Amino acid sequence: MSDKRFNPEERTAVFGANVISLCKTVKADVVSKPIINQLVRSATSIGANYCEANGASSRKDFRNKIHICQKEAKESKHWLRMLSECVPEKKDIIRALWQECYELTLIFGRVTSTLNNKTET
């Protein structure tokens, strides 16, 4: 059995699903609705782009898709921070999601960095 902590496809899927679950519990109003929409889009995009990276047609394509994963994770961190202002009573779950997103950002940053270093040598 593989450790899910080291399975980015599973980890990004669970992250996206957890964000969706959280957003379903937030009352959509004039402020929260656009934040929820942006957050769901960026959070679920991380996993979708990771799946695309795994099917990349070249090393350059793979690197670009992983870079997009990193960018979407950074964007998701921003929207999680904004959502915590909308629903302060959910700060604990938002903080846990933010931490997972931060870790995903680091993982994808490391992959991108490693690929860039291999290209330069």
Backbone bond lengths (Angstrom), bond angles and torsions (degrees), N, CA, C in turn:
res aa  C-N    CA-C-N  psi(-1)  N-CA   C-N-CA  omega(-1)  CA-C   N-CA-C  phi
1 M - - - 1.452 - - 1.532 108.75 -
2 S 1.320 117.37 129.67 1.453 119.69 -177.74 1.526 110.51 -84.00
3 D 1.311 115.33 148.83 1.456 122.03 178.80 1.527 108.35 -76.88
4 K 1.327 117.40 119.04 1.464 122.08 -176.10 1.525 112.40 -64.13
5 R 1.340 117.66 -21.94 1.464 120.17 178.54 1.528 111.29 -65.38
6 F 1.330 116.59 -23.77 1.457 120.98 -177.23 1.528 111.80 -109.96
7 N 1.319 116.62 17.41 1.449 122.15 178.01 1.530 108.25 -113.98
8 P 1.340 117.53 92.19 1.474 120.00 -175.12 1.521 114.01 -58.05
9 E 1.326 118.25 -34.07 1.462 119.17 179.83 1.524 110.43 -63.67
10 E 1.321 116.48 -46.41 1.467 120.82 178.17 1.529 110.69 -66.54
11 R 1.306 115.56 -43.17 1.466 120.45 -177.17 1.524 111.70 -62.91
12 T 1.326 117.24 -42.41 1.463 119.95 179.94 1.523 110.81 -70.52
13 A 1.334 117.22 -34.60 1.467 120.63 177.45 1.526 111.02 -66.28
14 V 1.321 116.69 -44.56 1.467 120.91 178.49 1.528 110.07 -64.06
15 F 1.321 116.68 -41.64 1.463 119.84 178.10 1.525 110.42 -59.27
16 G 1.319 117.10 -49.52 1.464 120.81 179.16 1.520 111.79 -59.18
17 A 1.330 116.71 -44.15 1.472 120.88 179.42 1.523 111.35 -63.77
18 N 1.331 116.83 -39.50 1.466 120.20 178.84 1.524 111.66 -66.66
19 V 1.319 116.81 -37.04 1.458 120.29 176.19 1.530 109.89 -64.88
20 I 1.312 116.92 -44.27 1.469 120.56 177.63 1.526 109.97 -58.63
21 S 1.324 116.77 -46.83 1.470 120.74 179.32 1.517 111.72 -58.26
22 L 1.327 116.14 -44.52 1.467 119.87 177.95 1.519 110.68 -61.80
23 C 1.305 117.00 -48.34 1.466 120.96 -175.34 1.521 112.10 -63.80
24 K 1.318 117.44 -29.08 1.466 121.02 176.89 1.531 111.61 -65.53
25 T 1.331 116.55 -22.82 1.470 120.40 -177.36 1.524 112.63 -91.68
26 V 1.323 116.89 -6.87 1.470 120.67 -176.67 1.524 109.67 -93.08
27 K 1.313 115.19 130.21 1.460 119.97 177.22 1.530 108.63 -67.96
28 A 1.322 115.57 122.76 1.467 120.18 -179.21 1.529 109.29 -81.19
29 D 1.329 115.60 119.68 1.455 121.23 174.13 1.521 108.12 -129.27
30 V 1.297 117.22 -171.62 1.467 120.74 -174.70 1.535 112.18 -60.81
31 V 1.309 117.76 -29.98 1.466 121.33 179.69 1.522 111.49 -89.11
32 S 1.310 117.39 -47.29 1.468 120.03 -172.84 1.531 113.42 -75.28
33 K 1.319 118.28 -31.05 1.467 120.11 -175.09 1.530 113.33 -57.88
34 P 1.353 119.61 -49.77 1.471 117.81 178.89 1.534 112.75 -66.03
35 I 1.313 117.19 -31.83 1.468 120.48 178.16 1.526 109.64 -67.52
36 I 1.321 116.27 -44.26 1.466 120.78 178.08 1.528 110.08 -60.01
37 N 1.324 116.58 -46.64 1.468 120.36 179.95 1.521 111.56 -59.01
38 Q 1.309 117.00 -46.79 1.468 121.09 -179.70 1.527 111.22 -64.82
39 L 1.327 115.73 -42.50 1.465 120.18 -179.11 1.525 111.31 -63.43
40 V 1.316 117.58 -46.73 1.463 120.29 -179.96 1.521 110.19 -61.44
41 R 1.323 116.86 -41.69 1.467 119.93 -179.72 1.525 111.74 -63.13
42 S 1.327 116.71 -48.99 1.474 118.89 -176.86 1.526 111.53 -71.14
43 A 1.324 117.70 -39.73 1.467 120.68 -177.03 1.527 111.79 -67.05
44 T 1.319 117.21 -39.90 1.468 119.27 -179.90 1.527 111.45 -79.16
45 S 1.312 116.47 -21.46 1.461 120.64 178.20 1.528 112.26 -68.67
46 I 1.310 116.98 -27.24 1.466 120.20 -179.62 1.530 109.65 -58.51
47 G 1.317 116.72 -52.05 1.460 121.01 -179.42 1.514 113.08 -66.25
48 A 1.338 115.89 -39.23 1.467 119.60 179.52 1.526 110.55 -62.21
49 N 1.320 116.72 -42.75 1.464 119.97 179.55 1.522 111.60 -71.05
50 Y 1.333 117.19 -31.26 1.456 118.89 176.08 1.530 110.35 -65.40
51 C 1.334 115.81 -42.02 1.472 119.46 176.98 1.532 110.64 -61.79
52 E 1.328 116.70 -40.16 1.465 120.19 177.12 1.519 110.89 -64.46
53 A 1.327 116.74 -38.72 1.466 120.18 178.96 1.519 110.57 -61.12
54 N 1.328 116.75 -39.99 1.460 120.16 179.79 1.524 112.39 -65.02
55 G 1.319 116.78 -21.59 1.461 120.33 177.40 1.512 112.41 -105.96
56 A 1.317 116.56 20.28 1.466 121.31 -175.85 1.521 111.59 -60.63
57 S 1.323 113.97 148.96 1.461 120.26 -177.73 1.534 112.61 -87.75
58 S 1.324 116.52 -12.58 1.461 120.46 179.90 1.525 109.09 -157.03
59 R 1.318 114.81 168.73 1.469 120.42 176.52 1.532 110.42 -61.41
60 K 1.322 116.18 -40.65 1.468 120.62 179.61 1.526 110.43 -64.42
61 D 1.317 117.33 -42.30 1.468 121.99 177.69 1.528 109.95 -61.91
62 F 1.339 116.87 -44.09 1.466 121.62 178.35 1.525 110.17 -59.26
63 R 1.337 116.44 -48.27 1.466 121.10 -179.10 1.530 110.59 -59.85
64 N 1.322 117.05 -42.69 1.469 120.62 -179.87 1.524 111.54 -63.78
65 K 1.320 117.23 -42.73 1.469 120.41 -179.99 1.531 111.72 -66.72
66 I 1.324 116.56 -39.45 1.466 119.94 177.43 1.524 109.71 -65.64
67 H 1.313 116.93 -38.41 1.471 120.49 177.00 1.529 110.00 -62.38
68 I 1.319 117.72 -39.11 1.465 121.02 176.80 1.528 109.83 -64.38
69 C 1.323 117.75 -38.95 1.470 120.82 175.88 1.528 110.07 -56.73
70 Q 1.320 115.32 -45.44 1.463 119.96 -179.80 1.524 110.82 -63.38
71 K 1.319 117.75 -43.80 1.463 121.32 179.53 1.526 111.64 -63.40
72 E 1.315 116.87 -42.29 1.470 120.48 179.50 1.529 110.83 -66.46
73 A 1.328 117.11 -35.72 1.463 120.14 176.86 1.527 110.63 -65.76
74 K 1.322 116.79 -41.70 1.468 119.75 177.08 1.526 110.79 -62.68
75 E 1.321 116.38 -41.63 1.460 120.08 178.32 1.529 110.27 -63.87
76 S 1.314 116.92 -41.28 1.463 120.46 179.53 1.526 111.04 -62.04
77 K 1.324 117.68 -37.92 1.468 120.27 176.67 1.526 110.23 -59.13
78 H 1.316 116.35 -41.57 1.469 120.66 178.94 1.527 110.65 -61.60
79 W 1.349 116.77 -49.07 1.462 119.75 -177.39 1.522 111.67 -67.34
80 L 1.322 118.27 -32.42 1.459 120.20 174.55 1.526 110.45 -63.84
81 R 1.301 115.95 -40.43 1.469 119.55 177.52 1.526 110.96 -62.83
82 M 1.319 116.65 -42.39 1.465 120.23 178.88 1.529 111.03 -66.33
83 L 1.341 116.50 -39.15 1.456 120.16 179.56 1.525 110.91 -64.14
84 S 1.313 116.74 -35.03 1.471 119.41 179.47 1.527 111.36 -63.49
85 E 1.322 116.82 -25.25 1.469 120.32 174.97 1.526 111.19 -75.31
86 C 1.320 116.36 -30.76 1.471 120.95 179.79 1.524 112.03 -76.14
87 V 1.320 115.57 -37.58 1.473 120.42 -176.05 1.535 109.80 -130.89
88 P 1.329 116.34 72.91 1.472 119.10 -177.09 1.527 113.58 -59.12
89 E 1.328 117.84 -22.59 1.461 120.10 179.24 1.529 111.99 -70.92
90 K 1.321 117.70 -11.48 1.475 121.99 179.21 1.530 111.79 -108.93
91 K 1.327 116.69 18.43 1.463 120.44 -176.22 1.525 113.18 -58.81
92 D 1.322 117.57 -34.20 1.472 119.22 -177.75 1.530 111.62 -65.30
93 I 1.325 117.58 -47.33 1.471 119.98 178.95 1.520 110.10 -68.20
94 I 1.324 116.83 -37.18 1.463 119.94 178.34 1.523 110.37 -65.24
95 R 1.315 116.88 -39.79 1.468 120.78 178.14 1.530 111.03 -62.18
96 A 1.337 116.81 -40.85 1.469 120.68 178.77 1.535 110.27 -65.37
97 L 1.327 116.85 -41.16 1.465 120.05 177.25 1.528 110.70 -66.46
98 W 1.321 116.69 -39.73 1.463 120.88 178.44 1.530 109.31 -60.98
99 Q 1.325 117.22 -42.51 1.472 121.10 -179.97 1.525 110.70 -62.42
100 E 1.331 117.11 -44.38 1.461 120.17 178.00 1.522 110.20 -62.17
101 C 1.310 116.51 -41.32 1.461 121.34 179.61 1.533 110.61 -64.86
102 Y 1.316 116.45 -39.85 1.462 121.76 176.47 1.530 110.16 -59.84
103 E 1.327 116.46 -44.43 1.462 120.32 179.34 1.531 110.99 -64.56
104 L 1.325 116.77 -40.33 1.470 119.75 176.65 1.528 110.47 -62.27
105 T 1.318 116.71 -39.87 1.470 121.17 177.51 1.524 110.30 -59.02
106 L 1.323 116.17 -44.69 1.467 120.37 179.04 1.525 111.45 -64.25
107 I 1.316 116.74 -42.69 1.469 120.74 180.00 1.522 110.31 -60.55
108 F 1.338 116.72 -50.80 1.461 119.64 -177.69 1.529 111.21 -68.53
109 G 1.315 117.04 -31.90 1.463 119.93 175.14 1.514 111.54 -64.43
110 R 1.322 115.82 -39.66 1.467 120.75 178.89 1.528 111.00 -66.46
111 V 1.324 115.91 -42.54 1.476 119.72 178.52 1.526 109.54 -61.47
112 T 1.325 116.73 -47.38 1.467 121.25 179.65 1.519 110.79 -59.77
113 S 1.324 116.11 -45.26 1.463 121.15 -179.89 1.525 111.34 -62.14
114 T 1.318 116.22 -44.15 1.468 120.70 179.41 1.527 110.49 -62.33
115 L 1.328 116.25 -44.48 1.467 119.63 179.01 1.527 111.48 -63.96
116 N 1.322 116.73 -40.21 1.460 120.08 178.41 1.519 111.36 -65.78
117 N 1.319 118.11 -38.64 1.458 121.59 178.80 1.528 111.08 -66.75
118 K 1.320 118.09 -37.34 1.470 121.77 178.79 1.523 110.76 -68.99
119 T 1.326 116.24 -32.11 1.461 120.42 179.16 1.529 111.14 -70.12
120 E 1.348 115.31 -36.11 1.466 120.42 -177.17 1.510 113.00 -73.92
121 T 1.331 117.89 -26.63 1.477 119.81 -176.36 1.492 112.44 -86.67
